Amino acid sequence: MRGRPDRAGRVNNSIEIGTDGAGASVRIDVQELLATRLLVQGNSGSGKSHLLRRMLEESAGLVQQIVIDPEGDFVTLADAYSHVVVNAGDYNEREIATMGARIRAHRASVVLSLESLDIEAQMGCVAAFLNALFDAPRDHWFPALVVVDEAQMFAPSASGDVSDAVRRASLGAMTNLMCRGRKRGLAGAIATQRLAKLAKNVAAEASNFLMGRTFLDIDMARAADLLGMERRQAEAIRDLERGHFLGLGPAISRRPLSVRIGSTRTATRMGTHSLLPLPTAEPQNMRTMLFAEMESAPPRPAPPPPQPVAATELMRQIAASEAPHEDADAPAVLDIVEAVEEAENSDAVVIAMLREMLDDPECAFQPEAYLYQDFSVRCRMQRLKKVPLDLAAFRRRFALAKGGVFDPSEPRWRDALAVADRLPHDMFAPFLQIARAAMEGEPCPDDESLGRAYGTRSSGRIRRLVEYMEKQGAIVVRSDFGGRRSIGIPELGLSTEAE
């Protein structure tokens, strides 16, 4: 790591973060910080993010910086410095790990923005990313400052709403960073709103502390212990102003001192929230602005009437053919004609009835025996002489129809049906929904659509269904940290859009 030369030509590895109570400069020795790590604590609004931004700006030319940014606060560093912003929601776990390895190899300063992810996805992403940094080859163990904002999210002291597997992976990665990262050149600088929510074995590895305003007794007591203060002195932590911190550690000061953090060159995209005057519009005008589009929107059109069944003309022809004929062979000839015409038109009747049945959203969850009985009644209502499909044939045609394939004789479905035939018949519908989306370049069907096609409302069964089809080689699933899923069908050489 190369520092800045001072006026005497000596290398100066320290940065100024603010001033003390007497107005004297307070500095952090970056070289020492890399060896001893940093813990920042303060309630929301105490100025933690401002402190981290000041430290990052001042040390940008001294050391490689890697920022774990849950809220997208630090992406503006790229506007003034050489940081590369990585939007985690655009990549999957393998791609995030690959980028982590390349970051160490090329010594790039990056901001990993997690703002588009939910908490569980954020924890999984951070685990993959930190593990890739930690597992880099020895030749790439260059010094790097790893700043983690809201560290209590990634190293929680207790289990929460996320799965145990994700929590353990994230906590393990944070523990490696703070406990074993130094030998690999990784120096953790973590910030948390509450010490009580941060895992103790992660917090205990820091030797430098900057404690901001906090109000809860348990957090004040832990902060006072870390600063070497008596319990009765802990009240001073409650009285700190915004942007003021108590600092201690080999990289800051051997004795606790008060620090007022200096200004920064960049700012968060959201800025700071302050009071604004309310709009002066009259209540009626405000109502007009709020509800104008809804009040002027045309009423939802009534659903179109069902299309006339194609067999109507056939029924009239059958009725007309009952007139007596003088030719003795005419009845037999008419029977043959009627049979041919019914065979030609019955498939159109079947398609029309399947569409009518699927207009009812609940039919996908009905037993097949009930559905077949309904289908048979509809056939009699159309005055067909016999039901054109037996139960087995109906089961297949109905599954295909739920997948959007009403006419399996169309050439464009040939390859997709060949793949579907390797799966159980109850999986035809969800597979064909995926295949149709891939063929038409549409987003991947969501779990609700696949569940309706499969006849279940259980998200667990849908996950097992997708896993089974993937194990059979029928599909390949790709998910990014944004939760967007795309599914490819190798034999068709197609993939859905991410959804």
Stockholm file with secondary structure:
# STOCKHOLM 1.0

chainA/1-499         MRGRPDRAGRVNNSIEIGTDGAGASVRIDVQELLATRLLVQGNSGSGKSHLLRRMLEESAGLVQQIVIDPEGDFVTLADAYSHVVVNAGDYNEREIATMGARIRAHRASVVLSLESLDIEAQMGCVAAFLNALFDAPRDHWFPALVVVDEAQMFAPSASGDVSDAVRRASLGAMTNLMCRGRKRGLAGAIATQRLAKLAKNVAAEASNFLMGRTFLDIDMARAADLLGMERRQAEAIRDLERGHFLGLGPAISRRPLSVRIGSTRTATRMGTHSLLPLPTAEPQNMRTMLFAEMESAPPRPAPPPPQPVAATELMRQIAASEAPHEDADAPAVLDIVEAVEEAENSDAVVIAMLREMLDDPECAFQPEAYLYQDFSVRCRMQRLKKVPLDLAAFRRRFALAKGGVFDPSEPRWRDALAVADRLPHDMFAPFLQIARAAMEGEPCPDDESLGRAYGTRSSGRIRRLVEYMEKQGAIVVRSDFGGRRSIGIPELGLSTEAE
#=GR chainA/1-499 SS CCCEECTTSCEECEEEEEECTTSCEEEEEHHHHHHHCEEEECCTTSSHHHHHHHHHHHHTTTSEEEEEETTSCSTTHHHHSSCEEEEGGGSCHHHHHHHHHHHHHHTCCEEEECTTSCHHHHHHHHHHHHHHHHTCCGGGCCCEEEEETTGGGTSBSSCCSSCHHHHHHHHHHHHIIIIISGGGTEEEEEEESCGGGBCHHHHTTCCEEEECCCCCHHHHHHHHHHTTCCGGGGHHHHTCCTTEEEEEETTTEEEEEEEEECCCSCCCTTCCCCCCCCCCCCHHHHHHHHHHHHHHSCCCCCCCCCCCCTTHHHHHHHHHTTSCCSCTTHHHHHHHHHHHHHHHHHHHHHHHHHHHHHTSGGGGGSCHHHHHHHHHHHHHHTTCSSCSSCHHHHHHHHHHHHTTCSCTTSGGGHHHHHHHTTSCGGGHHHHHHHHHHHHTTCBCCCHHHHHHHHTCCCHHHHHHHHHHHHHTTSCEEEECTTSCEEEEETTTTEECBCC
#=GC SS_cons         CCCEECTTSCEECEEEEEECTTSCEEEEEHHHHHHHCEEEECCTTSSHHHHHHHHHHHHTTTSEEEEEETTSCSTTHHHHSSCEEEEGGGSCHHHHHHHHHHHHHHTCCEEEECTTSCHHHHHHHHHHHHHHHHTCCGGGCCCEEEEETTGGGTSBSSCCSSCHHHHHHHHHHHHIIIIISGGGTEEEEEEESCGGGBCHHHHTTCCEEEECCCCCHHHHHHHHHHTTCCGGGGHHHHTCCTTEEEEEETTTEEEEEEEEECCCSCCCTTCCCCCCCCCCCCHHHHHHHHHHHHHHSCCCCCCCCCCCCTTHHHHHHHHHTTSCCSCTTHHHHHHHHHHHHHHHHHHHHHHHHHHHHHTSGGGGGSCHHHHHHHHHHHHHHTTCSSCSSCHHHHHHHHHHHHTTCSCTTSGGGHHHHHHHTTSCGGGHHHHHHHHHHHHTTCBCCCHHHHHHHHTCCCHHHHHHHHHHHHHTTSCEEEECTTSCEEEEETTTTEECBCC
//
